Amino acid sequence: MSALEPFTCAGGVHDGDVLLQSRADIERLRDCTRINGNLTITTLTLEDLRGLESLTSIDKDLLIAPAPQTTSDPAARIDPRYSTKSALLRLAGLDNLERVHSLNLQGLTQLTDVTGLARLRAIRGILRVRQCDSLRDLLGLRSLGAVAELTVENNARLQTLLGQTLTTFPSAIWLFDNPSLEHPTGLVGAQRVERLSLKALPALTQLTDLHGLTTALVATIDNCGSLKDLSGLEQLTTVSVFTLRDCAKLESLNGLTNLSKVDDGFYLNDLPALQSLRGVDNLQRASRLDVSGTAALPSLEGLENVWDVSTLTLIANQALTSLRGIEAVKGGAQLRIERNSQLPQCEIRRLATRLRVPEPEPSNGNGPEGTCE
């Protein structure tokens, strides 16, 4: 049943939320230029959106999906019953839309481009693209100058993001589970973000599109299996929490040259190819420093300038034979050192003595006593 009955568009403006489910619904909206509310368009039968050419502004959110959401959470996934049934091929009809609060494109499995939104200039809230499996890029948003938050998730063929049009950059960037994404384009000018999260991006090989980034509250790079170093992050100086995890080919931390302060946690976890911590030579503070799950890291060299550490965690580093590199760490740091099978106990004892903290138990799976100079 249509949500447009009764429907008025006095003076080209409709006050309230609108649900479009059919071509007939679109026809009733033909003369509207502005919607003072949310617009939801379902795409089980619609192949395009012709008839909405008068629309220029949506005060709240635009959701285009196979079916209405059954939850008030705008981040909820599309009901799997509808995830392969979207008929929408094109966004033609939205050609004059210039402003929305948030734009949500979800479950549009046959949509190949977003050129129908070529005049969209500003997204004051979230740009969310999810489960659009035929979409290869977002370059059709060629007039977009501002977006407050960017979430791109679970798009099977997406290879690139935006063109170089943004002048106001998102405060949060979430890129999840996009197996073909090679370049996070369009983000070159971003300097400060609250959250940067790159997860499950197996085709991502470089971060040069982020080369302007200087500050992040939380930065996470997780399960990016083709990434070999962090080149592109050379301007990054300050992070509250930095997590680097499960990047199978990452060999070095090159790219973090100017990182000097990690206020909370610096986590280097499950990095089997990491051979050296060189690349963070200017790092001085890492309140919680956690290096765990490396298979090729022989020492902690590269951390020579780190002095401010409250907790040091070293777990399951199979090639770690020396604690060289952390001589500057001041006394009082708590130690958790376990299952480093080649790390001599004498190295651990010497560190604990210097820091004036209890020595971790010899039974924690570290190496034999060994001989320390």
C-alpha positions as a Markdown table, in Angstrom:
| # | Residue | x | y | z |
|---|---|---|---|---|
| 1 | Met | 0.0 | 0.0 | 0.0 |
| 2 | Ser | 1.3 | 3.4 | -1.0 |
| 3 | Ala | 2.4 | 5.8 | 1.7 |
| 4 | Leu | 1.5 | 8.8 | -0.5 |
| 5 | Glu | -2.2 | 8.9 | 0.2 |
| 6 | Pro | -3.3 | 11.6 | 0.8 |
| 7 | Phe | -0.5 | 13.5 | -0.9 |
| 8 | Thr | 0.1 | 17.2 | -1.4 |
| 9 | Cys | 3.0 | 19.2 | -2.8 |
| 10 | Ala | 1.9 | 22.8 | -2.2 |
| 11 | Gly | 4.3 | 25.2 | -3.9 |
| 12 | Gly | 6.6 | 22.4 | -5.0 |
| 13 | Val | 7.3 | 21.4 | -1.4 |
| 14 | His | 6.0 | 18.2 | 0.4 |
| 15 | Asp | 6.2 | 18.3 | 4.2 |
| 16 | Gly | 6.8 | 14.9 | 5.8 |
| 17 | Asp | 8.2 | 11.5 | 4.8 |
| 18 | Val | 7.6 | 9.9 | 1.5 |
| 19 | Leu | 7.7 | 6.3 | 0.3 |
| 20 | Leu | 7.8 | 5.5 | -3.4 |
| 21 | Gln | 7.1 | 2.0 | -4.4 |
| 22 | Ser | 5.7 | 2.2 | -8.0 |
| 23 | Arg | 5.7 | 4.3 | -11.2 |
| 24 | Ala | 2.3 | 5.7 | -10.1 |
| 25 | Asp | 3.8 | 6.9 | -6.9 |
| 26 | Ile | 6.6 | 8.7 | -8.8 |
| 27 | Glu | 4.1 | 10.4 | -11.0 |
| 28 | Arg | 2.4 | 11.9 | -8.0 |
| 29 | Leu | 5.7 | 13.4 | -7.0 |
| 30 | Arg | 6.5 | 14.8 | -10.4 |
| 31 | Asp | 6.1 | 18.5 | -9.6 |
| 32 | Cys | 7.9 | 18.5 | -6.2 |
| 33 | Thr | 11.2 | 20.3 | -6.0 |
| 34 | Arg | 11.7 | 19.8 | -2.2 |
| 35 | Ile | 10.8 | 17.1 | 0.3 |
| 36 | Asn | 10.9 | 18.3 | 3.9 |
| 37 | Gly | 11.4 | 14.9 | 5.3 |
| 38 | Asn | 12.8 | 11.4 | 4.4 |
| 39 | Leu | 12.4 | 9.9 | 0.9 |
| 40 | Thr | 12.4 | 6.1 | 0.6 |
| 41 | Ile | 12.4 | 4.5 | -2.8 |
| 42 | Thr | 11.9 | 0.8 | -3.2 |
| 43 | Thr | 13.2 | -0.9 | -6.3 |
| 44 | Leu | 11.6 | -4.3 | -6.6 |
| 45 | Thr | 9.8 | -3.1 | -9.8 |
| 46 | Leu | 11.4 | 0.2 | -10.7 |
| 47 | Glu | 14.2 | 0.1 | -13.4 |
| 48 | Asp | 14.8 | 3.9 | -13.2 |
| 49 | Leu | 13.5 | 7.0 | -11.4 |
| 50 | Arg | 12.3 | 9.0 | -14.4 |
| 51 | Gly | 9.6 | 11.5 | -13.2 |
| 52 | Leu | 11.6 | 12.9 | -10.3 |
| 53 | Glu | 13.4 | 15.5 | -12.5 |
| 54 | Ser | 11.9 | 18.4 | -10.6 |
| 55 | Leu | 13.4 | 17.3 | -7.3 |
| 56 | Thr | 16.4 | 19.4 | -6.1 |
| 57 | Ser | 16.5 | 19.0 | -2.3 |
| 58 | Ile | 15.7 | 16.5 | 0.4 |
| 59 | Asp | 15.9 | 17.9 | 3.9 |
| 60 | Lys | 16.4 | 14.5 | 5.5 |
| 61 | Asp | 17.5 | 11.1 | 4.2 |
| 62 | Leu | 17.3 | 9.5 | 0.8 |
| 63 | Leu | 17.2 | 5.7 | 1.0 |
| 64 | Ile | 17.1 | 3.7 | -2.3 |
| 65 | Ala | 16.8 | -0.1 | -1.6 |
| 66 | Pro | 14.8 | -3.1 | -2.7 |
| 67 | Ala | 12.4 | -2.9 | 0.2 |
| 68 | Pro | 11.7 | -0.6 | 3.2 |
| 69 | Gln | 13.9 | -1.3 | 6.2 |
| 70 | Thr | 12.3 | -3.2 | 9.0 |
| 71 | Thr | 14.4 | -1.4 | 11.6 |
| 72 | Ser | 15.0 | 2.3 | 12.4 |
| 73 | Asp | 18.7 | 1.8 | 12.2 |
| 74 | Pro | 19.9 | 3.3 | 8.9 |
| 75 | Ala | 23.0 | 1.1 | 9.0 |
| 76 | Ala | 21.0 | -2.2 | 9.0 |
| 77 | Arg | 21.6 | -4.6 | 6.2 |
| 78 | Ile | 18.9 | -5.2 | 3.6 |
| 79 | Asp | 16.7 | -8.1 | 4.3 |
| 80 | Pro | 18.3 | -11.1 | 2.5 |
| 81 | Arg | 15.0 | -12.0 | 0.9 |
| 82 | Tyr | 15.3 | -8.8 | -1.2 |
| 83 | Ser | 19.0 | -8.6 | -1.7 |
| 84 | Thr | 18.9 | -10.1 | -5.3 |
| 85 | Lys | 15.6 | -8.7 | -6.4 |
| 86 | Ser | 16.3 | -5.0 | -7.1 |
| 87 | Ala | 15.2 | -4.1 | -10.6 |
| 88 | Leu | 16.9 | -0.7 | -10.6 |
| 89 | Leu | 19.4 | -0.3 | -13.5 |
| 90 | Arg | 19.9 | 3.5 | -13.5 |
| 91 | Leu | 19.4 | 6.5 | -11.2 |
| 92 | Ala | 18.0 | 8.6 | -14.1 |
| 93 | Gly | 15.3 | 10.9 | -12.8 |
| 94 | Leu | 17.4 | 12.3 | -10.0 |
| 95 | Asp | 19.4 | 14.4 | -12.4 |
| 96 | Asn | 18.7 | 17.7 | -10.7 |
| 97 | Leu | 19.0 | 16.6 | -7.1 |
| 98 | Glu | 21.6 | 18.9 | -5.4 |
| 99 | Arg | 21.2 | 18.4 | -1.6 |
| 100 | Val | 20.3 | 15.6 | 0.8 |
| 101 | His | 21.1 | 15.1 | 4.4 |
| 102 | Ser | 22.1 | 11.5 | 4.0 |
| 103 | Leu | 22.3 | 9.2 | 0.9 |
| 104 | Asn | 21.8 | 5.5 | 1.3 |
| 105 | Leu | 22.2 | 3.1 | -1.6 |
| 106 | Gln | 21.6 | -0.4 | -0.4 |
| 107 | Gly | 21.1 | -3.8 | -2.1 |
| 108 | Leu | 20.9 | -2.3 | -5.6 |
| 109 | Thr | 22.5 | -5.4 | -7.2 |
| 110 | Gln | 22.0 | -4.3 | -10.9 |
| 111 | Leu | 23.1 | -0.7 | -10.6 |
| 112 | Thr | 26.3 | -0.2 | -12.5 |
| 113 | Asp | 26.9 | 3.6 | -12.0 |
| 114 | Val | 25.7 | 6.6 | -10.1 |
| 115 | Thr | 25.7 | 9.1 | -13.0 |
| 116 | Gly | 22.1 | 10.0 | -12.3 |
| 117 | Leu | 23.4 | 11.9 | -9.2 |
| 118 | Ala | 25.8 | 14.0 | -11.2 |
| 119 | Arg | 24.5 | 17.3 | -9.8 |
| 120 | Leu | 24.5 | 16.3 | -6.2 |
| 121 | Arg | 26.7 | 18.8 | -4.4 |
| 122 | Ala | 26.3 | 18.3 | -0.7 |
| 123 | Ile | 25.6 | 15.4 | 1.7 |
| 124 | Arg | 25.4 | 16.9 | 5.2 |
| 125 | Gly | 25.2 | 13.4 | 6.9 |
| 126 | Ile | 26.3 | 10.0 | 5.7 |
| 127 | Leu | 27.0 | 8.7 | 2.2 |
| 128 | Arg | 26.4 | 5.0 | 2.5 |
| 129 | Val | 26.8 | 2.5 | -0.3 |
| 130 | Arg | 26.2 | -1.1 | 0.6 |
| 131 | Gln | 25.6 | -4.4 | -1.2 |
| 132 | Cys | 25.6 | -2.8 | -4.7 |
| 133 | Asp | 27.4 | -5.7 | -6.4 |
| 134 | Ser | 27.5 | -4.4 | -10.0 |
| 135 | Leu | 28.8 | -0.9 | -9.0 |
| 136 | Arg | 32.4 | -0.3 | -10.1 |
| 137 | Asp | 32.9 | 3.2 | -8.9 |
| 138 | Leu | 31.3 | 6.4 | -7.5 |
| 139 | Leu | 32.8 | 8.7 | -10.1 |
| 140 | Gly | 29.2 | 9.7 | -11.2 |
| 141 | Leu | 29.1 | 11.9 | -8.2 |
| 142 | Arg | 31.1 | 14.4 | -10.1 |
| 143 | Ser | 29.7 | 17.5 | -8.5 |
| 144 | Leu | 29.9 | 16.3 | -4.9 |
| 145 | Gly | 31.8 | 18.8 | -2.8 |
| 146 | Ala | 31.0 | 17.9 | 0.8 |
| 147 | Val | 30.2 | 14.7 | 2.7 |
| 148 | Ala | 30.2 | 14.4 | 6.5 |
| 149 | Glu | 30.7 | 10.6 | 6.8 |
| 150 | Leu | 31.5 | 7.9 | 4.2 |
| 151 | Thr | 30.6 | 4.3 | 4.6 |
| 152 | Val | 31.2 | 1.9 | 1.7 |
| 153 | Glu | 30.6 | -1.8 | 2.5 |
| 154 | Asn | 30.2 | -5.2 | 0.8 |
| 155 | Asn | 30.3 | -4.1 | -2.8 |
| 156 | Ala | 31.7 | -7.0 | -4.8 |
| 157 | Arg | 33.0 | -5.2 | -7.9 |
| 158 | Leu | 33.7 | -1.7 | -6.6 |
| 159 | Gln | 37.3 | -0.7 | -7.7 |
| 160 | Thr | 37.5 | 3.0 | -7.0 |
| 161 | Leu | 35.6 | 5.6 | -5.0 |
| 162 | Leu | 35.2 | 9.3 | -5.8 |
| 163 | Gly | 36.8 | 11.7 | -8.2 |
| 164 | Gln | 38.8 | 14.7 | -7.0 |
| 165 | Thr | 35.8 | 16.9 | -6.2 |
| 166 | Leu | 35.6 | 17.0 | -2.4 |
| 167 | Thr | 36.4 | 20.3 | -0.7 |
| 168 | Thr | 34.8 | 19.3 | 2.7 |
| 169 | Phe | 36.0 | 15.8 | 3.7 |
| 170 | Pro | 34.3 | 13.2 | 5.8 |
| 171 | Ser | 35.0 | 13.1 | 9.5 |
| 172 | Ala | 34.7 | 9.3 | 9.4 |
| 173 | Ile | 35.7 | 6.9 | 6.6 |
| 174 | Trp | 34.5 | 3.3 | 6.8 |
| 175 | Leu | 35.6 | 1.0 | 4.0 |
| 176 | Phe | 34.6 | -2.6 | 4.7 |
| 177 | Asp | 34.5 | -5.8 | 2.8 |
| 178 | Asn | 35.0 | -4.5 | -0.8 |
| 179 | Pro | 37.0 | -7.3 | -2.4 |
| 180 | Ser | 37.9 | -5.4 | -5.6 |
| 181 | Leu | 38.7 | -2.0 | -4.1 |
| 182 | Glu | 42.2 | -1.0 | -5.3 |
| 183 | His | 42.3 | 2.7 | -4.6 |
| 184 | Pro | 40.3 | 4.9 | -2.0 |
| 185 | Thr | 40.3 | 7.7 | -4.5 |
| 186 | Gly | 38.8 | 11.1 | -3.8 |
| 187 | Leu | 40.2 | 11.5 | -0.3 |
| 188 | Val | 43.5 | 13.1 | -1.1 |
| 189 | Gly | 42.7 | 16.4 | 0.7 |
| 190 | Ala | 41.4 | 14.8 | 3.9 |
| 191 | Gln | 43.6 | 16.1 | 6.8 |
| 192 | Arg | 41.7 | 15.2 | 10.1 |
| 193 | Val | 39.3 | 12.4 | 10.6 |
| 194 | Glu | 37.7 | 11.0 | 13.8 |
| 195 | Arg | 37.8 | 7.4 | 12.4 |
| 196 | Leu | 39.6 | 5.8 | 9.5 |
| 197 | Ser | 38.6 | 2.1 | 9.1 |
| 198 | Leu | 39.9 | 0.0 | 6.3 |
| 199 | Lys | 38.8 | -3.6 | 6.7 |
| 200 | Ala | 38.6 | -6.7 | 4.5 |
| 201 | Leu | 40.0 | -5.0 | 1.4 |
| 202 | Pro | 42.2 | -7.7 | -0.2 |
| 203 | Ala | 42.9 | -5.8 | -3.4 |
| 204 | Leu | 44.1 | -2.6 | -1.7 |
| 205 | Thr | 47.8 | -2.2 | -2.5 |
| 206 | Gln | 48.6 | 1.4 | -1.5 |
| 207 | Leu | 47.4 | 4.3 | 0.6 |
| 208 | Thr | 48.6 | 7.2 | -1.5 |
| 209 | Asp | 45.1 | 8.6 | -1.8 |
| 210 | Leu | 45.3 | 9.4 | 1.9 |
| 211 | His | 48.6 | 11.3 | 1.7 |
| 212 | Gly | 47.2 | 14.5 | 3.2 |
| 213 | Leu | 46.0 | 12.9 | 6.5 |
| 214 | Thr | 47.7 | 14.4 | 9.6 |
| 215 | Thr | 45.4 | 13.4 | 12.5 |
| 216 | Ala | 43.0 | 10.6 | 13.3 |
| 217 | Leu | 41.2 | 9.7 | 16.5 |
| 218 | Val | 41.0 | 6.0 | 15.6 |
| 219 | Ala | 42.8 | 4.4 | 12.7 |
| 220 | Thr | 42.3 | 0.7 | 11.8 |
| 221 | Ile | 43.8 | -1.2 | 8.9 |
| 222 | Asp | 42.6 | -4.8 | 9.1 |
| 223 | Asn | 42.7 | -7.8 | 6.7 |
| 224 | Cys | 44.2 | -5.9 | 3.8 |
| 225 | Gly | 46.1 | -8.8 | 2.3 |
| 226 | Ser | 47.9 | -7.1 | -0.6 |
| 227 | Leu | 49.3 | -4.1 | 1.4 |
| 228 | Lys | 53.1 | -4.3 | 1.7 |
| 229 | Asp | 53.8 | -1.0 | 3.5 |
| 230 | Leu | 52.0 | 2.1 | 4.7 |
| 231 | Ser | 53.3 | 4.5 | 2.0 |
| 232 | Gly | 50.9 | 7.4 | 1.7 |
| 233 | Leu | 50.6 | 8.1 | 5.5 |
| 234 | Glu | 53.7 | 10.2 | 5.7 |
| 235 | Gln | 51.9 | 13.2 | 7.0 |
| 236 | Leu | 50.2 | 11.4 | 9.8 |
| 237 | Thr | 51.5 | 12.7 | 13.1 |
| 238 | Thr | 49.0 | 12.0 | 15.9 |
| 239 | Val | 46.5 | 9.1 | 16.5 |
| 240 | Ser | 44.7 | 8.1 | 19.6 |
| 241 | Val | 44.3 | 4.4 | 18.7 |
| 242 | Phe | 46.2 | 2.8 | 15.7 |
| 243 | Thr | 45.4 | -0.8 | 14.9 |
| 244 | Leu | 47.3 | -2.7 | 12.2 |
| 245 | Arg | 46.1 | -6.3 | 12.0 |
| 246 | Asp | 46.0 | -9.4 | 9.7 |
| 247 | Cys | 47.7 | -7.9 | 6.7 |
| 248 | Ala | 49.5 | -11.0 | 5.4 |
| 249 | Lys | 52.0 | -9.3 | 3.0 |
| 250 | Leu | 52.9 | -6.3 | 5.1 |
| 251 | Glu | 56.7 | -6.3 | 5.4 |
| 252 | Ser | 57.4 | -2.8 | 6.9 |
| 253 | Leu | 55.9 | 0.2 | 8.5 |
| 254 | Asn | 57.3 | 2.6 | 5.9 |
| 255 | Gly | 54.9 | 5.5 | 5.6 |
| 256 | Leu | 54.6 | 6.2 | 9.3 |
| 257 | Thr | 57.8 | 8.4 | 9.3 |
| 258 | Asn | 56.2 | 11.4 | 11.0 |
| 259 | Leu | 54.0 | 9.5 | 13.5 |
| 260 | Ser | 55.1 | 10.8 | 16.9 |
| 261 | Lys | 52.3 | 10.2 | 19.3 |
| 262 | Val | 49.7 | 7.4 | 19.8 |
| 263 | Asp | 47.8 | 8.5 | 22.9 |
| 264 | Asp | 46.1 | 5.2 | 23.7 |
| 265 | Gly | 46.9 | 2.0 | 21.9 |
| 266 | Phe | 49.3 | 1.0 | 19.1 |
| 267 | Tyr | 48.5 | -2.5 | 18.0 |
| 268 | Leu | 50.6 | -4.5 | 15.6 |
| 269 | Asn | 48.9 | -7.9 | 15.4 |
| 270 | Asp | 48.9 | -10.9 | 13.2 |
| 271 | Leu | 51.4 | -9.6 | 10.7 |
| 272 | Pro | 53.3 | -12.7 | 9.5 |
| 273 | Ala | 55.5 | -10.9 | 6.9 |
| 274 | Leu | 56.6 | -8.0 | 9.1 |
| 275 | Gln | 60.4 | -8.0 | 9.3 |
| 276 | Ser | 61.2 | -4.7 | 10.9 |
| 277 | Leu | 59.6 | -1.9 | 13.0 |
| 278 | Arg | 61.8 | 0.7 | 11.1 |
| 279 | Gly | 59.5 | 3.3 | 9.7 |
| 280 | Val | 58.2 | 4.6 | 13.1 |
| 281 | Asp | 61.5 | 6.1 | 14.0 |
| 282 | Asn | 59.9 | 9.4 | 15.3 |
| 283 | Leu | 57.3 | 7.7 | 17.5 |
| 284 | Gln | 57.7 | 8.8 | 21.2 |
| 285 | Arg | 54.5 | 7.9 | 22.9 |
| 286 | Ala | 52.4 | 4.7 | 22.7 |
| 287 | Ser | 50.5 | 4.3 | 25.9 |
| 288 | Arg | 49.6 | 0.7 | 25.1 |
| 289 | Leu | 52.1 | -0.9 | 22.8 |
| 290 | Asp | 51.1 | -4.4 | 21.5 |
| 291 | Val | 53.2 | -6.4 | 19.1 |
| 292 | Ser | 51.7 | -9.8 | 18.7 |
| 293 | Gly | 51.4 | -12.6 | 16.2 |
| 294 | Thr | 54.5 | -11.8 | 14.0 |
| 295 | Ala | 56.4 | -14.6 | 12.4 |
| 296 | Ala | 59.4 | -12.8 | 10.9 |
| 297 | Leu | 60.2 | -10.0 | 13.4 |
| 298 | Pro | 63.6 | -10.6 | 15.1 |
| 299 | Ser | 63.8 | -7.5 | 17.4 |
| 300 | Leu | 62.0 | -4.3 | 18.3 |
| 301 | Glu | 64.5 | -2.1 | 16.5 |
| 302 | Gly | 62.8 | 1.0 | 15.2 |
| 303 | Leu | 61.2 | 1.9 | 18.5 |
| 304 | Glu | 64.4 | 3.6 | 19.9 |
| 305 | Asn | 62.6 | 6.9 | 20.4 |
| 306 | Val | 59.6 | 5.5 | 22.2 |
| 307 | Trp | 59.8 | 6.4 | 25.9 |
| 308 | Asp | 56.2 | 6.8 | 27.1 |
| 309 | Val | 54.6 | 3.4 | 27.4 |
| 310 | Ser | 52.3 | 2.3 | 30.2 |
| 311 | Thr | 51.7 | -1.3 | 29.0 |
| 312 | Leu | 54.0 | -3.4 | 26.7 |
| 313 | Thr | 52.5 | -6.6 | 25.3 |
| 314 | Leu | 54.5 | -9.1 | 23.3 |
| 315 | Ile | 52.7 | -12.3 | 22.5 |
| 316 | Ala | 53.4 | -15.1 | 20.0 |
| 317 | Asn | 56.2 | -13.5 | 18.0 |
| 318 | Gln | 57.9 | -16.6 | 16.6 |
| 319 | Ala | 61.1 | -15.0 | 15.4 |
| 320 | Leu | 61.7 | -12.5 | 18.2 |
| 321 | Thr | 65.1 | -13.2 | 19.7 |
| 322 | Ser | 65.9 | -9.8 | 21.2 |
| 323 | Leu | 64.3 | -6.8 | 22.9 |
| 324 | Arg | 66.7 | -4.4 | 21.3 |
| 325 | Gly | 64.9 | -1.1 | 20.4 |
| 326 | Ile | 63.0 | -0.3 | 23.5 |
| 327 | Glu | 65.9 | 1.0 | 25.6 |
| 328 | Ala | 64.3 | 4.4 | 26.0 |
| 329 | Val | 61.1 | 3.1 | 27.6 |
| 330 | Lys | 60.8 | 4.6 | 31.1 |
| 331 | Gly | 60.3 | 2.7 | 34.3 |
| 332 | Gly | 56.9 | 1.5 | 35.5 |
| 333 | Ala | 55.6 | 0.1 | 32.3 |
| 334 | Gln | 53.5 | -3.1 | 32.8 |
| 335 | Leu | 54.7 | -6.1 | 30.9 |
| 336 | Arg | 52.8 | -9.0 | 29.3 |
| 337 | Ile | 55.3 | -11.2 | 27.5 |
| 338 | Glu | 54.1 | -14.6 | 26.5 |
| 339 | Arg | 54.7 | -17.4 | 23.9 |
| 340 | Asn | 57.7 | -15.8 | 22.2 |
| 341 | Ser | 59.4 | -19.2 | 21.8 |
| 342 | Gln | 62.9 | -17.9 | 20.8 |
| 343 | Leu | 63.1 | -14.9 | 23.2 |
| 344 | Pro | 65.6 | -15.7 | 26.0 |
| 345 | Gln | 64.2 | -15.4 | 29.5 |
| 346 | Cys | 67.3 | -13.4 | 30.5 |
| 347 | Glu | 66.3 | -10.7 | 28.0 |
| 348 | Ile | 62.9 | -10.4 | 29.7 |
| 349 | Arg | 64.4 | -10.4 | 33.2 |
| 350 | Arg | 66.8 | -7.6 | 32.2 |
| 351 | Leu | 64.0 | -5.5 | 30.9 |
| 352 | Ala | 61.8 | -6.0 | 34.0 |
| 353 | Thr | 64.8 | -5.1 | 36.2 |
| 354 | Arg | 65.4 | -1.9 | 34.3 |
| 355 | Leu | 61.8 | -0.9 | 34.4 |
| 356 | Arg | 61.5 | -1.9 | 38.1 |
| 357 | Val | 58.5 | -4.2 | 37.5 |
| 358 | Pro | 57.8 | -7.8 | 38.2 |
| 359 | Glu | 59.3 | -10.3 | 35.8 |
| 360 | Pro | 56.8 | -12.3 | 33.8 |
| 361 | Glu | 56.6 | -15.9 | 34.8 |
| 362 | Pro | 59.2 | -18.2 | 33.1 |
| 363 | Ser | 56.4 | -20.6 | 32.3 |
| 364 | Asn | 54.6 | -18.2 | 29.9 |
| 365 | Gly | 55.9 | -20.0 | 26.8 |
| 366 | Asn | 58.9 | -17.8 | 26.1 |
| 367 | Gly | 62.4 | -19.2 | 25.2 |
| 368 | Pro | 64.9 | -20.8 | 27.5 |
| 369 | Glu | 67.1 | -18.9 | 29.9 |
| 370 | Gly | 69.7 | -18.1 | 27.3 |
| 371 | Thr | 72.8 | -15.9 | 27.6 |
| 372 | Cys | 72.6 | -12.1 | 27.6 |
| 373 | Glu | 75.5 | -9.8 | 27.4 |
